[in-house]
Amino acid sequence: MPEYDQFTGFQVKSPETWTTFHKQKFDAKPFADYDVEIKIECCGVCSSDVHTINGGWGSQHFNDGLSVGHEIVGRALRVGPKVTLIKEGQRVGVGAQSWSCLECRQCKNDNETYCAHQRDTYGAEWPEYPGIISQGGYSSHVRTHEHWVFPIPDELPSHIAAPMLCAGITSYSPLVRNGAGPGKKVGIVGLGGLGHFGVLFGAALGAETWVISRSRSKEEDAKKMGAAGLLATSEKGWNEPHKMTFDLIISTSNNFGEGFDLAAYLSLLDVHGKFVSVGMPEDSTLKISPQQLNGSGCLIGASHLGSRREMLDMFKLAAEKKLHSWVVEVPISEENLSKTLKDLHDNSGAVKYRYCMVDYDKAFGA
């Protein structure tokens, strides 16, 4: 008999074979007092999954295999004796983070995602249990501390809610933290998996929201999401009519390399306006000179996920405003995972604008 409880997942064994998934059992950390055990119904697909298993973000804890996926929706099968936030049988979600100390200054100020001791939903070591690595949502079940388990509103179907647990909150948090709302003008750089949430939430919060994209090919989609308009950076003088009129720019770009004219973007910002990056490219570097900042005294920063309070507020807004992720459902299997993650890696643009793996009962049993 195994020393630990075991779940089943679709796992990758190394960066060299990152497109080959194996359905196999893995050890789960022991069930603890504050844990919620979830039977997974579906899981969104994030570019982070690709960057992790292909080695783009550095070495990972593969051990015998690593199951990624951190936009998880399912049912709470059981809850620990000290759990107060979640009830057994409740439909819940888990995002990219599954633990923080809850004692440090950051945790006590709704900044849990910046906790120095935080642990990711997949690929994190459990020091208390040597050899046990956290496994993600391309699996039958997940065990997560209650603080990182979120009730899903009845108004949101599971496959619609799932992508919000990472891509959604990653776009929502910097919007609300930087004052997006009525009377504010917001730019979203890139209309992809992250960017489309930036538009949906920016508009829902009441901000005049613009998409900044290379071309006008997605202009119709942007307006359907609530965008006031689209700026195409391939057009000469694209920034001129809008100089010093934006309060906030959220960049979802994964490419800060040659051809990315940061000065042109910063010229759009009003005095002390903010440029906030949420994309995490594997090898691009954002090059900044003091001269680029002086014109408006603009500020450059970044954002990482969002707090529990922000996650709950985001779902409430999505439910009230009837916001739906633009998502393509894919039945989970070795072959479909390989194809889907290859598509994300190649940036083929085949998806509008997020994938979600579904049909878990068929893969893992009811």
C-alpha positions as CSV (number, residue, x, y, z in Angstrom):
1,M,0.0,0.0,0.0
2,P,1.4,3.5,-0.9
3,E,2.6,5.6,2.0
4,Y,0.4,8.5,0.8
5,D,-3.0,8.9,-0.7
6,Q,-2.8,8.8,-4.5
7,F,-4.6,10.8,-7.3
8,T,-4.4,10.4,-11.0
9,G,-3.2,13.0,-13.5
10,F,-1.9,13.7,-16.9
11,Q,1.8,14.4,-16.3
12,V,4.9,15.4,-18.2
13,K,8.2,13.8,-17.2
14,S,10.8,16.3,-18.4
15,P,11.3,19.5,-20.4
16,E,12.7,17.4,-23.3
17,T,9.4,15.6,-23.6
18,W,7.1,18.4,-22.6
19,T,4.5,17.7,-25.3
20,T,4.1,14.0,-24.2
21,F,1.6,13.5,-21.4
22,H,1.3,10.3,-19.3
23,K,-1.8,9.4,-17.4
24,Q,-0.5,8.0,-14.1
25,K,-0.9,8.0,-10.3
26,F,0.9,10.4,-8.0
27,D,1.3,10.9,-4.2
28,A,-0.8,13.6,-2.6
29,K,0.2,15.4,0.6
30,P,-1.6,14.2,3.7
31,F,-5.0,15.8,4.3
32,A,-4.7,18.6,6.9
33,D,-7.0,20.4,9.2
34,Y,-7.5,23.4,6.9
35,D,-7.5,21.5,3.6
36,V,-10.3,21.2,1.1
37,E,-10.2,18.1,-1.2
38,I,-11.7,18.8,-4.6
39,K,-12.9,16.5,-7.3
40,I,-12.0,18.4,-10.5
41,E,-14.6,19.1,-13.2
42,C,-12.5,21.3,-15.6
43,C,-9.3,23.3,-15.8
44,G,-8.3,26.3,-17.9
45,V,-5.1,26.2,-19.9
46,C,-2.6,28.9,-19.1
47,S,0.7,29.9,-20.9
48,S,2.3,29.4,-17.5
49,D,1.7,25.7,-18.0
50,V,3.8,25.8,-21.1
51,H,6.6,27.9,-19.6
52,T,6.8,25.5,-16.7
53,I,7.0,22.2,-18.5
54,N,9.2,23.3,-21.4
55,G,11.8,24.7,-19.0
56,G,11.3,28.3,-20.2
57,W,11.0,29.5,-16.6
58,G,13.9,27.4,-15.4
59,S,14.3,24.0,-13.7
60,Q,11.2,22.4,-12.1
61,H,10.4,19.6,-9.7
62,F,9.4,16.9,-12.1
63,N,10.3,13.8,-10.0
64,D,8.3,11.0,-11.6
65,G,6.1,13.5,-13.4
66,L,4.4,16.9,-13.1
67,S,0.8,17.7,-13.7
68,V,0.2,21.4,-14.5
69,G,-3.0,23.4,-14.8
70,H,-4.0,26.1,-12.2
71,E,-7.4,27.3,-13.3
72,I,-9.3,24.6,-11.5
73,V,-13.1,24.2,-10.9
74,G,-14.7,21.2,-9.1
75,R,-16.7,20.1,-6.1
76,A,-15.5,20.0,-2.5
77,L,-15.5,16.3,-1.6
78,R,-14.5,16.9,2.0
79,V,-13.2,19.7,4.2
80,G,-10.8,19.6,7.2
81,P,-12.1,20.0,10.8
82,K,-10.9,23.6,11.0
83,V,-12.2,24.7,7.6
84,T,-14.8,27.6,7.9
85,L,-14.7,29.2,4.4
86,I,-15.9,26.2,2.3
87,K,-18.7,23.6,2.7
88,E,-18.7,20.0,1.5
89,G,-20.4,19.7,-1.8
90,Q,-19.8,23.3,-2.8
91,R,-18.6,24.2,-6.3
92,V,-15.3,25.9,-5.9
93,G,-12.2,27.0,-7.7
94,V,-8.4,27.0,-7.2
95,G,-6.0,29.3,-9.0
96,A,-2.2,29.5,-9.4
97,Q,-1.4,29.8,-5.7
98,S,-2.3,27.2,-3.0
99,W,-0.6,28.4,0.2
100,S,0.9,31.3,2.0
101,C,2.0,31.8,5.6
102,L,-1.0,34.1,6.5
103,E,1.1,35.6,9.2
104,C,3.5,38.0,7.5
105,R,2.8,41.7,6.8
106,Q,1.9,41.0,3.2
107,C,-0.6,38.3,4.1
108,K,-2.3,40.4,6.7
109,N,-2.7,43.3,4.2
110,D,-4.5,41.4,1.4
111,N,-1.2,40.9,-0.4
112,E,-1.0,37.1,0.1
113,T,0.3,36.6,-3.4
114,Y,3.5,38.5,-2.5
115,C,4.2,36.3,0.6
116,A,7.8,35.3,0.7
117,H,6.8,31.8,1.6
118,Q,4.0,31.3,-0.9
119,R,3.6,28.0,-2.8
120,D,2.3,27.4,-6.2
121,T,-0.6,25.1,-7.0
122,Y,1.8,22.9,-9.0
123,G,5.5,22.3,-8.9
124,A,6.0,23.4,-5.2
125,E,7.9,21.3,-2.7
126,W,6.2,20.4,0.6
127,P,9.1,20.6,3.1
128,E,7.0,18.8,5.7
129,Y,6.6,15.8,3.3
130,P,9.9,15.1,1.5
131,G,9.5,14.1,-2.1
132,I,5.9,15.3,-2.3
133,I,5.4,17.9,-5.1
134,S,2.2,19.9,-5.5
135,Q,0.3,18.8,-8.6
136,G,-2.1,20.8,-10.7
137,G,-5.5,20.7,-12.4
138,Y,-4.9,18.2,-15.2
139,S,-5.7,15.7,-12.5
140,S,-8.6,13.9,-10.9
141,H,-8.3,15.8,-7.5
142,V,-6.5,18.5,-5.7
143,R,-6.0,19.3,-2.0
144,T,-5.7,23.0,-1.1
145,H,-5.7,25.2,2.0
146,E,-9.1,26.7,2.4
147,H,-7.8,30.3,2.0
148,W,-7.0,29.5,-1.7
149,V,-10.3,27.8,-2.4
150,F,-13.0,30.1,-3.8
151,P,-16.8,29.6,-4.1
152,I,-18.0,29.9,-7.7
153,P,-21.2,31.9,-8.2
154,D,-24.2,29.9,-9.5
155,E,-24.5,32.3,-12.4
156,L,-21.1,31.3,-13.9
157,P,-20.8,27.9,-15.7
158,S,-17.7,26.0,-14.6
159,H,-15.8,26.3,-17.9
160,I,-16.5,30.1,-17.9
161,A,-15.3,30.6,-14.3
162,A,-12.1,28.5,-14.7
163,P,-10.0,30.9,-16.8
164,M,-10.8,33.7,-14.4
165,L,-8.9,31.9,-11.6
166,C,-5.6,32.9,-13.2
167,A,-5.9,35.0,-16.3
168,G,-9.0,36.8,-14.9
169,I,-7.5,37.7,-11.6
170,T,-4.2,38.6,-13.1
171,S,-6.0,41.3,-15.2
172,Y,-8.6,42.3,-12.6
173,S,-6.2,43.0,-9.7
174,P,-4.1,45.7,-11.3
175,L,-7.2,47.4,-12.7
176,V,-8.8,47.8,-9.2
177,R,-5.6,48.5,-7.4
178,N,-4.9,51.4,-9.8
179,G,-8.3,53.0,-9.8
180,A,-9.9,51.8,-13.0
181,G,-13.5,53.1,-13.0
182,P,-15.7,55.9,-14.2
183,G,-13.8,58.9,-15.5
184,K,-10.6,56.9,-16.1
185,K,-9.1,55.9,-19.4
186,V,-7.4,52.5,-19.5
187,G,-5.3,50.8,-22.2
188,I,-4.9,47.0,-22.5
189,V,-1.9,46.0,-24.5
190,G,-2.6,42.7,-26.4
191,L,-6.0,41.0,-26.9
192,G,-5.3,37.4,-25.9
193,G,-6.0,35.2,-23.0
194,L,-5.0,37.9,-20.4
195,G,-5.9,40.9,-22.5
196,H,-9.5,39.9,-23.2
197,F,-10.2,39.8,-19.4
198,G,-8.6,43.3,-19.1
199,V,-11.1,44.6,-21.6
200,L,-14.1,42.8,-20.0
201,F,-13.3,43.9,-16.5
202,G,-12.1,47.4,-17.4
203,A,-15.3,48.1,-19.2
204,A,-17.4,46.5,-16.4
205,L,-15.7,48.7,-13.8
206,G,-16.8,51.7,-15.8
207,A,-13.5,52.8,-17.3
208,E,-13.1,54.0,-20.9
209,T,-11.1,50.9,-22.1
210,W,-9.0,50.8,-25.2
211,V,-7.2,47.9,-26.8
212,I,-3.6,48.4,-28.0
213,S,-2.7,45.8,-30.6
214,R,-0.4,45.4,-33.6
215,S,-3.3,45.4,-36.1
216,R,-7.0,45.9,-36.3
217,S,-7.8,42.2,-36.9
218,K,-9.4,41.9,-33.4
219,E,-11.1,45.3,-33.4
220,E,-14.6,43.8,-33.8
221,D,-14.0,41.4,-30.9
222,A,-12.6,44.2,-28.7
223,K,-15.8,46.2,-29.2
224,K,-18.0,43.2,-28.4
225,M,-16.1,43.0,-25.1
226,G,-16.8,46.6,-24.3
227,A,-13.8,48.4,-25.6
228,A,-14.2,52.0,-26.7
229,G,-11.7,51.5,-29.5
230,L,-8.5,50.0,-30.7
231,L,-5.1,51.5,-31.4
232,A,-3.1,49.6,-34.0
233,T,0.7,50.1,-33.4
234,S,1.5,49.1,-37.0
235,E,-0.1,52.4,-38.2
236,K,2.1,55.4,-38.5
237,G,1.5,57.9,-35.7
238,W,-0.8,55.5,-33.9
239,N,-0.2,57.2,-30.5
240,E,-0.3,60.8,-31.5
241,P,-4.1,61.5,-31.0
242,H,-4.0,59.9,-27.5
243,K,-0.8,61.3,-26.0
244,M,-1.1,62.0,-22.3
245,T,-4.7,60.9,-22.0
246,F,-4.5,57.5,-20.4
247,D,-4.5,57.0,-16.7
248,L,-3.4,53.4,-16.8
249,I,-2.0,50.9,-19.2
250,I,-2.0,47.2,-18.5
251,S,0.5,45.3,-20.7
252,T,-0.2,41.6,-21.3
253,S,2.6,41.5,-23.9
254,N,4.9,38.5,-23.9
255,N,7.4,40.2,-26.2
256,F,9.4,43.2,-25.1
257,G,12.1,42.6,-27.8
258,E,13.0,44.4,-31.0
259,G,10.1,46.4,-32.3
260,F,8.5,47.1,-28.9
261,D,8.6,50.9,-28.7
262,L,8.1,51.5,-25.0
263,A,8.5,55.3,-25.3
264,A,5.5,55.3,-27.6
265,Y,3.4,53.5,-25.0
266,L,4.5,55.7,-22.2
267,S,3.7,58.8,-24.2
268,L,0.1,57.9,-23.8
269,L,0.1,58.3,-20.1
270,D,-1.1,61.3,-18.3
271,V,0.9,62.8,-15.4
272,H,1.8,60.0,-13.0
273,G,-0.1,57.6,-15.1
274,K,0.9,53.9,-14.7
275,F,2.2,51.2,-17.0
276,V,1.7,47.8,-15.3
277,S,3.1,44.6,-16.8
278,V,1.3,41.3,-16.2
279,G,2.9,39.3,-18.9
280,M,5.9,37.1,-18.0
281,P,7.9,36.3,-21.2
282,E,10.6,33.7,-21.0
283,D,13.5,35.8,-22.2
284,S,12.4,39.3,-23.2
285,T,13.7,42.3,-21.2
286,L,12.0,45.6,-20.8
287,K,14.5,48.3,-21.4
288,I,13.8,51.7,-19.8
289,S,15.6,55.0,-19.8
290,P,15.0,57.8,-17.3
291,Q,14.2,60.1,-20.2
292,Q,11.2,58.0,-21.2
293,L,9.7,58.6,-17.7
294,N,10.3,62.3,-17.4
295,G,7.7,63.5,-19.9
296,S,4.8,62.8,-17.7
297,G,6.4,61.5,-14.5
298,C,4.8,58.1,-15.3
299,L,5.4,55.0,-13.2
300,I,6.2,51.5,-14.3
301,G,5.4,48.4,-12.3
302,A,4.0,44.9,-12.4
303,S,1.3,42.8,-10.7
304,H,1.0,39.2,-9.6
305,L,-2.3,37.4,-9.3
306,G,-4.6,38.8,-6.7
307,S,-5.8,38.4,-3.1
308,R,-8.6,36.3,-1.8
309,R,-10.7,39.4,-1.4
310,E,-10.0,40.5,-4.9
311,M,-10.9,37.0,-6.3
312,L,-14.3,37.0,-4.5
313,D,-15.0,40.6,-5.7
314,M,-14.0,39.6,-9.3
315,F,-16.4,36.7,-9.3
316,K,-19.2,38.9,-7.8
317,L,-18.7,41.5,-10.6
318,A,-18.6,38.8,-13.3
319,A,-21.9,37.3,-12.0
320,E,-23.6,40.7,-11.6
321,K,-22.5,42.0,-15.0
322,K,-23.0,38.6,-16.7
323,L,-19.4,38.6,-17.9
324,H,-18.3,35.5,-19.8
325,S,-14.8,34.3,-20.6
326,W,-14.3,33.8,-24.4
327,V,-13.3,30.1,-24.0
328,V,-12.9,27.0,-26.2
329,E,-13.7,23.7,-24.4
330,V,-11.4,20.7,-25.1
331,P,-12.0,17.2,-23.7
332,I,-9.0,16.3,-21.6
333,S,-6.7,13.5,-22.9
334,E,-3.0,13.0,-23.6
335,E,-3.5,13.9,-27.2
336,N,-5.6,17.0,-26.6
337,L,-3.3,18.3,-23.9
338,S,-0.3,17.9,-26.3
339,K,-2.1,19.7,-29.1
340,T,-3.5,22.5,-27.0
341,L,-0.2,23.3,-25.3
342,K,1.7,23.2,-28.6
343,D,-0.8,25.7,-29.9
344,L,-0.2,28.1,-27.0
345,H,3.6,27.7,-27.4
346,D,3.4,28.4,-31.2
347,N,1.1,31.4,-30.6
348,S,-1.0,30.3,-33.6
349,G,-3.9,32.5,-32.6
350,A,-6.3,29.5,-33.1
351,V,-8.1,30.1,-29.9
352,K,-10.4,33.0,-28.9
353,Y,-9.3,33.5,-26.3
354,R,-8.8,30.8,-23.7
355,Y,-8.8,27.0,-23.6
356,C,-10.5,24.9,-20.9
357,M,-10.0,21.2,-20.5
358,V,-13.4,19.5,-19.8
359,D,-15.0,16.0,-19.7
360,Y,-13.1,15.0,-16.6
361,D,-15.6,12.2,-15.7
362,K,-14.8,10.5,-19.0
363,A,-11.0,10.7,-18.3
364,F,-11.0,9.9,-14.6
365,G,-14.4,8.3,-13.9
366,A,-17.4,9.6,-12.0
